[in-house]
Amino acid sequence: MGDGFVEAIDDATLKGFASSQKALPGGHIHGEAIEVPIFEASGQTRVGRFGWKDQHGSLLSFAADAYLNEMGITNRLRPHDTTTIGKSTADPEDTPDNLNLAAIDHFAQFIRGTKVPPRDPALVETPDAVAGQALFEQIGCNTCHVETIVTAPAGTTINGGAFTVPDALGNKIIHPFSDYLLHDIGTGDGIVQTPAFPETAPKLRTAPLWGLRMRPRFMHDLESLSLADAIKRHHGEAEGVQHGFGQLTPQEKQQVLTFLHSL
């Protein structure tokens, strides 16, 4: 939810995060912005921001890929099945309706119209949550979990010219708590999305933290059942930050967790 705002983030903003991280002392944190194909704009690319490996830069591309790979529904952007065993329908299976919109178009529009759940009103302004956010920033969590981003101005053409940022999404201040870059924090899946970026095998996109309190499991593999465990699993580029959390007092750790539970 809220990914319409993420789609409206300008490429230069995400590349700027990568550049600023590389300039930090020590060089431990160095997120990577990769250019990925925009299916609806042949030959065009954009900085990836959707999927655990940043494999998509537009919501329509994301929808088309999900329809094919998650539900087995071919469409105009992904017109061929990965297997034809038992297949009895003609491709593409997702066809336009009376509005000349296919299911992938409606799905992309739906995502663009969603908002992120608001922060927990019972926690957000409590002393512990406020102190926890200050500690979150102090130990460097917000280097990757970027707290505030401004979307591109309304009227900006994105996605290889296939979409124009509307007033509802343009020039908006959002708080996703992510840089949407790829990082190696020691929990990677070893998958290379494209031969053009072999170095991405151990990397994963920084998980946005907005709406965090709505999730029962954490990390890309959902193997963490608590936020404390998810934090402990941060290694690699995040080793220093994870160590900083470990050096906090029990009370301070709980304040950080209270802040996270307020998101």
C-alpha contacts under 8 A as a table, 3 or more apart, distances in Angstrom:
res1	aa1	res2	aa2	distance
1	M	4	G	7.97
1	M	111	I	6.53
1	M	114	T	5.42
1	M	115	K	5.64
1	M	116	V	5.24
1	M	117	P	7.96
2	G	5	F	5.81
2	G	6	V	7.05
2	G	111	I	7.09
2	G	112	R	6.99
2	G	113	G	7.64
2	G	114	T	5.28
2	G	115	K	4.47
2	G	116	V	4.90
3	D	6	V	4.73
3	D	7	E	6.11
3	D	59	L	7.92
3	D	111	I	6.42
3	D	112	R	6.34
3	D	114	T	7.56
4	G	7	E	5.13
4	G	8	A	6.41
4	G	59	L	7.66
4	G	111	I	6.16
4	G	112	R	3.86
4	G	113	G	6.74
4	G	114	T	7.26
4	G	169	L	6.94
5	F	8	A	5.01
5	F	9	I	6.68
5	F	112	R	7.31
5	F	151	T	6.66
5	F	169	L	5.65
5	F	170	G	7.88
5	F	172	K	7.78
5	F	174	I	7.54
6	V	9	I	5.36
6	V	49	R	7.58
6	V	151	T	7.56
7	E	49	R	7.65
7	E	57	G	7.16
7	E	58	S	6.12
7	E	59	L	6.87
8	A	151	T	5.44
8	A	152	A	5.79
8	A	158	I	7.74
8	A	165	V	6.25
8	A	169	L	6.59
8	A	170	G	6.78
9	I	13	T	6.88
9	I	14	L	7.69
9	I	149	I	7.85
9	I	150	V	7.06
9	I	151	T	4.46
9	I	152	A	5.48
10	D	13	T	5.43
10	D	14	L	7.07
10	D	151	T	6.54
10	D	152	A	5.36
11	D	14	L	5.41
11	D	15	K	6.26
11	D	46	R	7.01
11	D	47	V	5.74
12	A	15	K	5.02
12	A	16	G	5.88
13	T	16	G	4.99
13	T	17	F	6.56
14	L	17	F	5.19
14	L	18	A	6.66
14	L	33	A	6.92
14	L	47	V	7.69
14	L	179	D	6.62
14	L	180	Y	7.11
14	L	181	L	7.29
15	K	18	A	5.11
15	K	19	S	6.31
15	K	33	A	6.06
16	G	19	S	5.07
16	G	20	S	6.11
17	F	20	S	5.23
17	F	21	Q	6.16
17	F	31	G	7.70
17	F	179	D	6.63
18	A	21	Q	5.27
18	A	22	K	6.35
18	A	30	H	6.30
18	A	31	G	5.16
18	A	32	E	6.00
18	A	33	A	6.74
18	A	181	L	7.33
19	S	22	K	5.27
19	S	23	A	6.51
20	S	23	A	5.18
20	S	24	L	6.73
21	Q	24	L	5.32
21	Q	27	G	7.65
21	Q	29	I	5.97
21	Q	30	H	5.38
21	Q	31	G	6.88
21	Q	143	T	7.37
22	K	27	G	5.84
22	K	29	I	6.71
22	K	30	H	5.07
22	K	31	G	7.76
23	A	27	G	7.01
24	L	27	G	5.89
24	L	29	I	7.63
25	P	28	H	7.92
27	G	30	H	6.69
28	H	237	E	5.25
28	H	238	A	7.72
29	I	183	H	7.82
29	I	237	E	4.96
29	I	238	A	6.95
30	H	183	H	7.04
30	H	237	E	7.40
31	G	144	C	7.85
31	G	181	L	5.22
31	G	182	L	5.31
31	G	183	H	5.12
32	E	181	L	5.30
32	E	182	L	4.98
32	E	183	H	6.70
33	A	47	V	6.12
33	A	48	G	6.95
33	A	181	L	5.40
33	A	182	L	6.63
34	I	46	R	7.97
34	I	47	V	5.42
34	I	48	G	5.88
34	I	54	D	7.51
34	I	197	F	7.85
35	E	45	T	5.70
35	E	46	R	5.03
35	E	47	V	4.44
35	E	48	G	5.95
36	V	45	T	5.11
36	V	46	R	5.50
36	V	47	V	6.11
36	V	48	G	5.67
36	V	55	Q	6.35
36	V	56	H	6.18
36	V	57	G	6.43
37	P	42	S	7.82
37	P	43	G	7.03
37	P	44	Q	5.95
37	P	45	T	4.36
37	P	46	R	6.58
37	P	56	H	7.27
37	P	57	G	7.46
38	I	41	A	5.40
38	I	42	S	6.72
38	I	43	G	7.49
38	I	44	Q	5.68
38	I	45	T	5.33
38	I	46	R	6.73
38	I	56	H	7.37
38	I	57	G	6.58
38	I	58	S	6.64
38	I	61	S	6.27
38	I	159	N	6.35
38	I	160	G	6.83
39	F	42	S	6.02
39	F	60	L	7.94
39	F	61	S	5.44
39	F	77	L	6.03
40	E	60	L	7.37
40	E	61	S	6.78
40	E	77	L	6.63
40	E	159	N	7.92
40	E	162	A	6.79
41	A	44	Q	5.57
41	A	159	N	7.05
41	A	160	G	5.44
41	A	161	G	7.15
41	A	162	A	6.33
44	Q	159	N	7.73
44	Q	160	G	5.30
45	T	57	G	7.79
45	T	159	N	7.57
45	T	160	G	6.74
46	R	57	G	5.53
46	R	159	N	6.67
46	R	160	G	7.42
47	V	56	H	7.96
47	V	57	G	5.69
48	G	54	D	4.54
48	G	55	Q	5.65
48	G	56	H	4.89
48	G	57	G	4.13
48	G	58	S	7.86
48	G	180	Y	7.97
49	R	54	D	4.68
49	R	55	Q	7.13
49	R	56	H	6.08
49	R	57	G	5.41
49	R	58	S	7.99
49	R	180	Y	5.42
49	R	181	L	7.23
49	R	205	R	7.70
50	F	53	K	7.55
50	F	54	D	4.98
50	F	55	Q	6.25
50	F	56	H	5.06
50	F	57	G	6.22
50	F	58	S	7.53
50	F	59	L	7.75
50	F	62	F	7.04
51	G	54	D	5.03
51	G	55	Q	5.78
51	G	56	H	6.59
51	G	62	F	7.88
51	G	205	R	7.55
52	W	55	Q	7.49
52	W	204	L	5.63
52	W	205	R	5.23
52	W	220	H	7.01
53	K	182	L	6.94
53	K	193	Q	7.05
53	K	200	T	7.91
53	K	203	K	7.22
53	K	204	L	5.27
53	K	205	R	5.63
54	D	57	G	7.37
54	D	180	Y	7.57
54	D	181	L	7.45
54	D	182	L	7.14
54	D	204	L	7.74
54	D	205	R	6.11
55	Q	193	Q	6.70
56	H	59	L	7.58
56	H	61	S	6.35
56	H	62	F	5.76
57	G	61	S	7.28
57	G	62	F	7.68
57	G	159	N	7.30
58	S	61	S	5.32
58	S	62	F	6.24
58	S	159	N	6.14
59	L	62	F	4.85
59	L	63	A	5.98
59	L	108	A	5.53
59	L	111	I	7.76
59	L	112	R	7.99
60	L	63	A	4.97
60	L	64	A	6.09
60	L	104	I	6.64
60	L	105	D	6.65
60	L	108	A	5.32
61	S	64	A	5.15
61	S	65	D	6.19
61	S	77	L	7.57
62	F	65	D	5.28
62	F	66	A	6.10
63	A	66	A	5.08
63	A	67	Y	6.04
63	A	104	I	5.57
63	A	107	F	6.70
63	A	108	A	6.26
64	A	67	Y	5.23
64	A	68	L	6.42
64	A	74	T	7.96
64	A	75	N	6.64
64	A	77	L	6.12
64	A	78	R	6.12
64	A	104	I	5.87
65	D	68	L	5.24
65	D	69	N	5.97
65	D	70	E	7.88
65	D	78	R	6.58
66	A	69	N	5.23
66	A	70	E	5.08
66	A	71	M	6.94
67	Y	70	E	5.71
67	Y	71	M	5.14
67	Y	72	G	6.17
67	Y	73	I	5.15
67	Y	74	T	6.83
67	Y	75	N	7.70
67	Y	104	I	7.39
68	L	71	M	5.71
68	L	72	G	4.45
68	L	73	I	4.67
68	L	74	T	5.21
68	L	75	N	7.40
68	L	78	R	6.61
68	L	81	D	7.03
69	N	72	G	5.58
69	N	73	I	7.73
69	N	82	T	7.97
72	G	81	D	6.95
73	I	81	D	7.77
73	I	92	P	7.71
73	I	93	E	5.95
73	I	94	D	6.58
74	T	78	R	5.70
74	T	79	P	4.89
74	T	80	H	6.02
74	T	81	D	6.27
74	T	91	D	6.23
74	T	92	P	4.89
74	T	93	E	5.21
74	T	94	D	6.14
75	N	78	R	5.13
75	N	79	P	4.89
75	N	80	H	7.95
75	N	91	D	7.27
75	N	92	P	4.67
75	N	93	E	5.93
75	N	94	D	4.85
75	N	95	T	7.17
75	N	104	I	7.75
76	R	79	P	5.28
76	R	92	P	6.08
76	R	94	D	7.40
76	R	95	T	7.99
79	P	91	D	6.14
79	P	92	P	5.22
80	H	91	D	6.89
80	H	92	P	7.38
81	D	84	T	6.42
84	T	87	K	5.10
89	T	93	E	7.02
90	A	93	E	6.33
92	P	95	T	6.84
94	D	102	A	6.05
94	D	103	A	6.31
94	D	104	I	7.70
95	T	101	L	7.83
95	T	102	A	5.27
95	T	103	A	7.43
96	P	99	L	7.28
96	P	100	N	4.80
96	P	101	L	4.67
96	P	102	A	4.07
96	P	103	A	7.39
97	D	100	N	5.09
97	D	101	L	5.49
97	D	102	A	6.09
98	N	101	L	7.39
101	L	104	I	7.95
101	L	105	D	5.73
101	L	106	H	6.79
102	A	105	D	5.30
102	A	106	H	6.60
103	A	106	H	5.13
103	A	107	F	6.05
104	I	107	F	4.98
104	I	108	A	6.11
105	D	108	A	5.21
105	D	109	Q	6.18
106	H	109	Q	5.03
106	H	110	F	6.05
107	F	110	F	5.05
107	F	111	I	6.36
108	A	111	I	5.26
108	A	112	R	6.26
109	Q	112	R	5.06
109	Q	113	G	6.32
110	F	113	G	5.17
110	F	114	T	6.62
111	I	114	T	5.36
116	V	210	W	6.91
116	V	211	G	6.28
117	P	210	W	7.68
117	P	211	G	5.53
118	P	121	P	7.99
118	P	211	G	7.27
118	P	263	L	7.52
119	R	124	V	6.44
119	R	211	G	7.25
119	R	262	S	5.59
119	R	263	L	4.80
120	D	123	L	5.49
120	D	124	V	5.78
120	D	261	H	7.88
120	D	262	S	4.96
120	D	263	L	6.51
121	P	124	V	5.52
121	P	125	E	7.46
121	P	262	S	7.82
122	A	125	E	7.45
122	A	126	T	7.58
123	L	126	T	5.35
123	L	129	A	6.40
123	L	258	T	7.51
123	L	259	F	7.65
123	L	261	H	7.90
123	L	262	S	5.41
124	V	129	A	5.97
124	V	130	V	7.30
124	V	259	F	7.22
124	V	262	S	5.40
124	V	263	L	7.71
125	E	129	A	6.48
125	E	130	V	6.34
126	T	129	A	5.33
126	T	130	V	6.27
127	P	130	V	5.16
127	P	131	A	6.02
128	D	131	A	5.08
128	D	132	G	5.86
128	D	255	Q	5.00
128	D	256	V	7.92
128	D	258	T	6.53
128	D	259	F	7.14
129	A	132	G	4.86
129	A	133	Q	6.21
129	A	255	Q	5.97
129	A	256	V	7.04
129	A	258	T	5.33
129	A	259	F	4.12
129	A	260	L	7.89
129	A	262	S	7.09
130	V	133	Q	5.29
130	V	134	A	6.52
130	V	259	F	6.86
131	A	134	A	5.13
131	A	135	L	6.33
131	A	255	Q	6.30
131	A	256	V	7.49
131	A	259	F	7.87
132	G	135	L	5.08
132	G	136	F	6.04
132	G	252	E	6.99
132	G	253	K	7.82
132	G	254	Q	7.76
132	G	255	Q	4.30
132	G	256	V	3.88
132	G	257	L	7.07
132	G	258	T	6.65
132	G	259	F	5.08
132	G	260	L	7.97
133	Q	136	F	4.83
133	Q	137	E	6.30
133	Q	255	Q	7.99
133	Q	256	V	6.39
133	Q	259	F	5.78
134	A	137	E	5.23
134	A	138	Q	6.04
135	L	138	Q	4.71
135	L	139	I	6.15
135	L	252	E	7.54
135	L	256	V	6.52
136	F	139	I	5.81
136	F	140	G	6.47
136	F	141	C	5.45
136	F	142	N	6.79
136	F	256	V	6.24
137	E	140	G	5.13
137	E	141	C	5.82
137	E	142	N	5.51
138	Q	141	C	7.76
139	I	241	V	5.76
139	I	244	G	5.51
139	I	245	F	6.75
140	G	143	T	5.49
140	G	241	V	5.82
141	C	144	C	6.34
141	C	145	H	5.97
141	C	241	V	6.38
142	N	145	H	4.38
142	N	146	V	4.81
142	N	147	E	6.30
142	N	177	F	7.08
142	N	178	S	7.94
143	T	146	V	5.95
144	C	177	F	7.71
144	C	178	S	5.86
144	C	179	D	5.39
144	C	181	L	7.99
144	C	206	T	6.72
145	H	176	P	7.77
145	H	177	F	4.21
145	H	178	S	3.92
145	H	179	D	5.92
145	H	206	T	6.89
145	H	207	A	7.69
145	H	208	P	6.92
145	H	209	L	7.40
146	V	149	I	7.49
146	V	175	H	7.74
146	V	176	P	7.09
146	V	177	F	4.48
146	V	178	S	4.68
146	V	179	D	5.39
147	E	175	H	5.08
147	E	176	P	6.13
147	E	177	F	4.31
147	E	178	S	6.87
148	T	173	I	6.76
148	T	174	I	5.67
148	T	175	H	4.55
148	T	176	P	6.82
148	T	177	F	6.96
149	I	173	I	5.83
149	I	174	I	5.35
149	I	175	H	6.32
149	I	176	P	7.57
150	V	171	N	5.96
150	V	172	K	5.43
150	V	173	I	4.52
150	V	174	I	6.16
151	T	169	L	7.21
151	T	170	G	5.69
151	T	171	N	4.86
151	T	172	K	5.28
151	T	173	I	6.65
151	T	174	I	7.57
152	A	156	T	6.57
152	A	165	V	7.45
152	A	170	G	5.44
152	A	171	N	5.30
152	A	172	K	7.78
153	P	156	T	5.84
153	P	165	V	7.21
153	P	170	G	4.58
153	P	171	N	4.48
154	A	164	T	7.61
154	A	165	V	5.03
154	A	166	P	5.15
154	A	167	D	4.98
154	A	168	A	7.88
154	A	169	L	6.94
154	A	170	G	4.02
154	A	171	N	6.28
155	G	164	T	5.61
155	G	165	V	5.22
155	G	166	P	6.13
155	G	167	D	7.47
155	G	170	G	7.51
156	T	164	T	5.55
156	T	165	V	5.35
157	T	160	G	7.64
157	T	161	G	5.46
157	T	162	A	7.39
157	T	163	F	5.85
157	T	164	T	4.39
157	T	165	V	6.39
158	I	161	G	5.32
158	I	162	A	6.55
158	I	163	F	5.43
158	I	164	T	5.99
158	I	165	V	7.21
159	N	162	A	5.33
159	N	163	F	5.85
160	G	163	F	7.72
161	G	164	T	7.42
165	V	169	L	6.30
165	V	170	G	5.78
166	P	169	L	5.57
166	P	170	G	5.89
167	D	170	G	5.16
167	D	171	N	7.97
169	L	172	K	6.21
175	H	210	W	6.98
176	P	208	P	5.42
176	P	209	L	6.10
176	P	210	W	5.10
177	F	208	P	5.23
177	F	209	L	5.21
177	F	210	W	6.36
178	S	181	L	7.97
178	S	206	T	5.71
178	S	207	A	6.20
178	S	208	P	4.65
178	S	209	L	6.90
179	D	206	T	6.42
180	Y	205	R	5.72
180	Y	206	T	5.45
180	Y	207	A	7.41
180	Y	208	P	7.62
181	L	204	L	7.90
181	L	205	R	5.31
181	L	206	T	6.01
182	L	200	T	7.42
182	L	203	K	5.53
182	L	204	L	4.96
182	L	205	R	4.33
182	L	206	T	6.41
183	H	203	K	4.85
183	H	204	L	5.47
183	H	205	R	6.29
183	H	206	T	6.87
183	H	237	E	6.95
184	D	187	T	7.34
184	D	188	G	6.66
184	D	202	P	5.71
184	D	203	K	4.32
184	D	204	L	6.48
184	D	236	G	5.85
184	D	237	E	5.90
185	I	188	G	7.17
185	I	203	K	7.19
185	I	204	L	7.92
185	I	234	H	5.46
185	I	235	H	4.70
185	I	236	G	4.28
185	I	237	E	5.29
185	I	238	A	5.69
185	I	239	E	7.60
186	G	202	P	7.20
186	G	233	R	7.69
186	G	234	H	6.74
186	G	235	H	5.23
186	G	236	G	5.20
187	T	202	P	7.30
187	T	203	K	7.87
187	T	204	L	8.00
187	T	233	R	7.46
187	T	234	H	7.65
187	T	235	H	7.93
188	G	191	I	7.98
188	G	201	A	7.02
188	G	202	P	4.21
188	G	203	K	5.21
188	G	204	L	6.03
189	D	201	A	6.88
189	D	202	P	6.01
189	D	203	K	7.55
189	D	204	L	7.95
190	G	200	T	7.97
190	G	201	A	4.29
190	G	202	P	4.97
190	G	203	K	7.72
191	I	200	T	7.56
191	I	201	A	4.82
191	I	202	P	7.22
192	V	195	P	6.84
192	V	197	F	6.99
192	V	198	P	5.82
192	V	199	E	7.72
192	V	200	T	5.88
192	V	201	A	4.68
193	Q	197	F	7.40
193	Q	200	T	7.68
193	Q	201	A	7.86
194	T	197	F	5.76
194	T	198	P	7.04
195	P	198	P	5.55
197	F	200	T	5.76
198	P	201	A	6.13
199	E	202	P	7.35
199	E	203	K	7.89
200	T	203	K	5.00
200	T	204	L	7.73
207	A	219	M	7.62
207	A	220	H	7.96
209	L	212	L	5.08
209	L	260	L	7.94
209	L	263	L	6.94
210	W	263	L	5.53
211	G	214	M	5.66
211	G	215	R	7.50
211	G	263	L	5.52
212	L	215	R	5.61
212	L	260	L	7.09
212	L	261	H	6.85
212	L	263	L	5.51
213	R	216	P	7.89
213	R	260	L	7.35
213	R	261	H	5.09
213	R	262	S	6.52
213	R	263	L	5.81
215	R	218	F	7.16
216	P	225	L	6.89
217	R	222	L	5.13
217	R	223	E	6.84
217	R	224	S	5.77
217	R	225	L	4.96
217	R	226	S	6.94
218	F	221	D	7.45
218	F	222	L	4.78
218	F	223	E	6.54
218	F	224	S	4.98
218	F	225	L	6.35
218	F	226	S	7.11
218	F	227	L	7.08
218	F	230	A	6.39
219	M	222	L	5.14
219	M	223	E	6.72
219	M	224	S	6.32
219	M	230	A	6.42
220	H	223	E	7.96
221	D	224	S	7.96
222	L	225	L	7.48
224	S	227	L	7.24
224	S	229	D	5.81
224	S	230	A	5.43
225	L	229	D	7.06
225	L	230	A	7.77
226	S	229	D	5.33
226	S	230	A	6.39
227	L	230	A	4.93
227	L	231	I	6.20
227	L	257	L	7.08
228	A	231	I	5.20
228	A	232	K	6.33
228	A	257	L	7.43
229	D	232	K	5.04
229	D	233	R	6.37
230	A	233	R	5.28
230	A	234	H	6.98
231	I	234	H	5.52
231	I	242	Q	6.60
232	K	235	H	7.87
232	K	242	Q	6.53
234	H	238	A	5.57
234	H	239	E	6.35
234	H	242	Q	6.08
235	H	238	A	4.97
235	H	239	E	4.25
235	H	240	G	8.00
235	H	242	Q	6.96
236	G	239	E	5.27
237	E	240	G	7.50
238	A	241	V	5.31
238	A	242	Q	6.02
239	E	242	Q	5.10
239	E	243	H	6.06
240	G	243	H	5.03
240	G	244	G	6.19
241	V	244	G	4.90
241	V	245	F	6.39
242	Q	245	F	5.13
242	Q	246	G	6.34
243	H	246	G	4.92
243	H	247	Q	6.35
244	G	247	Q	5.19
244	G	248	L	6.79
245	F	248	L	5.42
245	F	253	K	6.92
248	L	251	Q	7.88
248	L	252	E	5.66
248	L	253	K	5.89
249	T	252	E	5.09
249	T	253	K	6.18
250	P	253	K	5.14
250	P	254	Q	6.26
251	Q	254	Q	5.16
251	Q	255	Q	6.31
252	E	255	Q	4.93
252	E	256	V	6.37
253	K	256	V	5.17
253	K	257	L	6.34
254	Q	257	L	4.98
254	Q	258	T	6.04
255	Q	258	T	4.95
255	Q	259	F	6.21
256	V	259	F	5.11
256	V	260	L	6.30
257	L	260	L	4.98
257	L	261	H	6.07
258	T	261	H	5.03
258	T	262	S	6.31
259	F	262	S	5.12
259	F	263	L	6.93
260	L	263	L	5.46
